[in-house]
Amino acid sequence: LWLREQFETATRTISGEEKKSIYASLVAAEGFENFLHVKFPSAKRFGLEGGESMIASLDYLVRTSAARGVKEIVFGMAHRGRLNVIVNIIKHHARRLLAEFQGNHGDPAMQIGSGDVKYHLGVSNDRMIEDHPIHLTLMSNPSHLEFVNPVVVGKVRGRQTKTDDKKRQHVVSVLIHGDAAFAGQGVVAETLLLANLDGYTVGGTIHIIVNNQVGFTASPHMLKSSFYCSDLAKTIDAPIFHVNGDDPEAVVFVTQLAANYQRRFGRDVFIDLVCYRKYGHNEMDEPAFTQPVMYQAIRQQPSVKTQYYDKLQVEGIAEKTWLDQIDADYDAHMNAEMTASATFEFGEPDWFKGAWENLDYRLDDSEPKTGIAADELAKVARVIAEEPKDFSVNPKIQRLIKDRAEMLLKNRVVDWSTGEALAFGSLLNEGIGVRLSGQDCRRGTFTQRHAVYTDQSTQNIFIPLNEIREGQAFLEVLNSPLSETAVLGFELGYSYAEPHSLVIWEAQFGDFANGAQVIVDQFLSAGEAKWHRLSGLVMMLPHSY
């Protein structure tokens, strides 16, 4: 009903100033790609040409989000248009990228690990937009296109927890997809599966599909069995706005709708930005090998900026001299950045900033002190060795509680699950939060853990380790859906945001971890070497024999 009212009452009136802002965004989007194309004609950059309206959409989204009190936006995307977003949306210095295009990657003595190509790297920046501060993050991502999706939403959930954003309106996730990858990669469906689940929701993600109607060299009829590339979004009843990328005002209009919907309902929303890809998969490819008719049309198509340039003059919104000056100013800016790139100094990696301040990647050879004072341990033992009052506990769990009491009070020898409970409880008692997520985590794969009791009459739950003392940290135990890739990726993202908490993903059986192999290989194992990103995530892999 709300959506219907928006369309029936909408006039799509955009002020002259907003139209000028749209034009400035298009100038930046096109000007950036043209500058790189001229200066580095043989370099791969996976440009945005044909989809420049995405920059107008993101610019509008960032500006209006800051004005309505959003404090952070976390972006995830693959390589198409990534460099454009880094410079024109995150506002990372173009001089750094230009230095890298020229082979300057900083002092080798300052570099740790192998590094990665420019269009995989993540960046972050604090922007001030009309007195409204907002922190923007673009997450690092490998060539595996959509696998950053659960990492982004996990980090957003972690930031919401850390900043006590209970309404989930101050930290927002934005995912930018390719049409072929959105339809084709299973991690997309697995991530959407988490969207409305209590332990994983982030209050709605804004999705933009850059639909350039080709996947590498494959045409749409080879890429999907559905009519639209966005049809997967129907599985969570998310609204999908299909919009012409050559109509930037319509793009901004649906961006406004999408942002309002996400904020009002706390649900995911999609923009299907129907556009094209001016060159091949990268700038060295010849797309006419496989799509000759499409590329005959594309070569005759004026850019969206050129079309809008003419439109604003016809409407009397801006004179030619003003429009040309915007072009000239951006070109001058890029030339100044090019000059500055010659002497750019990279400085130290920024991986221990923010929540990671005062942590260190270097191993300490000294033996850590892991002992717990007897009186503190007794506080933890008490809550796991006593039945909760006014709570109908399953008879088999009653026996488990009695067994734990006997182990703790008489034998002084404990089994694995009791030792785990003592370890978790000691951390909680010290103010360190614990988050445990995976299939059957609450009960435990081998019916050994029982970290959460379920009332046999009311189905209410009770978590004994959250009853140690007032002011303690809390244990969050989540039975995840039957997904390895998305849930492990989510917990990895959460751990990026919460380095001072114990974050655990548990496989139902250890060999199920291979269902999340891309996350293990590309993010967990290689993330430090490639992107200077550490994680304290623990993977628990129960044996299967």
Sequence and secondary structure as in RCSB ss.txt:
>XXXX:A:sequence
LWLREQFETATRTISGEEKKSIYASLVAAEGFENFLHVKFPSAKRFGLEGGESMIASLDYLVRTSAARGVKEIVF
GMAHRGRLNVIVNIIKHHARRLLAEFQGNHGDPAMQIGSGDVKYHLGVSNDRMIEDHPIHLTLMSNPSHLEFVNP
VVVGKVRGRQTKTDDKKRQHVVSVLIHGDAAFAGQGVVAETLLLANLDGYTVGGTIHIIVNNQVGFTASPHMLKS
SFYCSDLAKTIDAPIFHVNGDDPEAVVFVTQLAANYQRRFGRDVFIDLVCYRKYGHNEMDEPAFTQPVMYQAIRQ
QPSVKTQYYDKLQVEGIAEKTWLDQIDADYDAHMNAEMTASATFEFGEPDWFKGAWENLDYRLDDSEPKTGIAAD
ELAKVARVIAEEPKDFSVNPKIQRLIKDRAEMLLKNRVVDWSTGEALAFGSLLNEGIGVRLSGQDCRRGTFTQRH
AVYTDQSTQNIFIPLNEIREGQAFLEVLNSPLSETAVLGFELGYSYAEPHSLVIWEAQFGDFANGAQVIVDQFLS
AGEAKWHRLSGLVMMLPHSY
>XXXX:A:secstr
 HHHHHHHH      HHHHHHHHHHHHHHHHHHHHHHHH TTS     TT THHHHHHHHHHHHHHHTT  EEEE
EE STTHHHHHHHTS   HHHHHHHHTT    GGG  S    GGG  EEEEEEETTEEEEEEE    SSGGGGHH
HHHHHHHHHHHHTT TTS SEEEEEEEEHHHHHH HHHHHHHHTTT TTT  S EEEEEEE S BTTB GGGT S
SSSTTGGGGGGT  EEEEETT HHHHHHHHHHHHHHHHHH   EEEEEE   SS SSTT  GGGT HHHHHHHHH
   HHHHHHHHHHHTTSS HHHHHHHHHHHHHHHHHHHHHHTT    S  TT GGGTT  SS   S       HH
HHHHHHHHHSS  TT    HHHHHHHHHHHHIIIII    HHHHHHHHHHHHHHTT  EEEEETTTTT TTS   
 SEE TTT  EE GGGGS TT   EEEEE  S SHHHHHHHHHHHHH TTSEEEEE SSGGGGGGGHHIIIIIII
THHHHH      EEE     
